[in-house]
Amino acid sequence: MDVDALHADVLAWYDEHARELPWRGVAATPWSVMVSEFMLQQTPVVRVLPVHAVWMEAWPTPAHLAAVPTGEAVRAWGRLGYPRRALRLHAAATAIVERHGGEVPASYDELLALPGIGDYTAAAIASFAYGRRHVVLDTNVRRVLARAVGGDEFPARSVMRSERDVAAALLPDEPADAATWNVGLMELGALVCSAANPACGRCPLEDRCAWVAAGRPAYDGPPRRAQAWAGTDRQCRGRLLGAVRDADGPVHTSTLDAAWADADQRERCLASLVADGLLARVGPESWALP
């Protein structure tokens, strides 16, 4: 494979087709990038955009967020889902204030040491906020590389060492190009090389894609199960948390009873929300955000 041509195709396509997003471009602060990376985990851009705007207006720096109770972060998280991300972002903001003078660190190792930040998020922030050279493997990037380079419709369910080695070998040498390459692959996976209906005719890599050359063979790995939602504890927790989040003050137990009918499941999920730090019992029969 002609790696230089591969880089040129992706970088040129991104230069022409990149969406204008508030966490991209010269005006975006590292904190804006960091907030977006937390919010975009398992959540589409269209849902993140309004919440990110509200969040950045309320807390334009880590110090602003660290100064408010965790319950305010949970409330502002709204209906993005996986609300523990709000708690982790609050904890990371507090650590940034305590350890880094309120400035989001630029190094991968310092980012990785923050609460709630793993390999992907540390690499993404270092790359997108500071132009550092790191392998950034999100779902979209992994799918593009699996198809274009590996000839497979989908990557393995978890990141393999061989997959990371391929991504590292393809990373441009120049840090600025590497950062753009990362976000370009991500954008290509989001807009063209999608999971369900890839638009190969619009892809800049169609002529050099191993999956297309092989006739677009169907995925034959382990079953890719869709995540259940209706009736699950996740749905129950979301209903209960939403009932408290949408209230002006503490809510009575009767409000939670109305939000979810199954008493055993409701009590189990209430206990888990308290254990996770997302809800607090503030009276014998009343609940509030922490």
Salt bridges, closest charged atoms under 4 A:
ASP9 OD2 - ARG208 NE 2.80
GLU16 OE1 - HIS17 NE2 3.87
ASP119 OD2 - ARG164 NH2 3.15
GLU163 OE2 - ARG142 NE 2.55
ASP165 OD1 - ARG161 NE 3.09
ASP173 OD1 - ARG133 NH2 3.84
GLU187 OE1 - ARG19 NH2 2.78
GLU187 OE1 - ARG24 NH2 2.80
ASP233 OD1 - ARG268 NH2 2.78
ASP246 OD2 - ARG79 NH2 2.55
ASP246 OD1 - ARG245 NE 3.86
ASP257 OD1 - ARG266 NE 2.97
ASP276 OD2 - ARG84 NH1 3.59
ASP276 OD2 - ARG237 NH2 2.95
GLU285 OE1 - HIS252 NE2 2.99
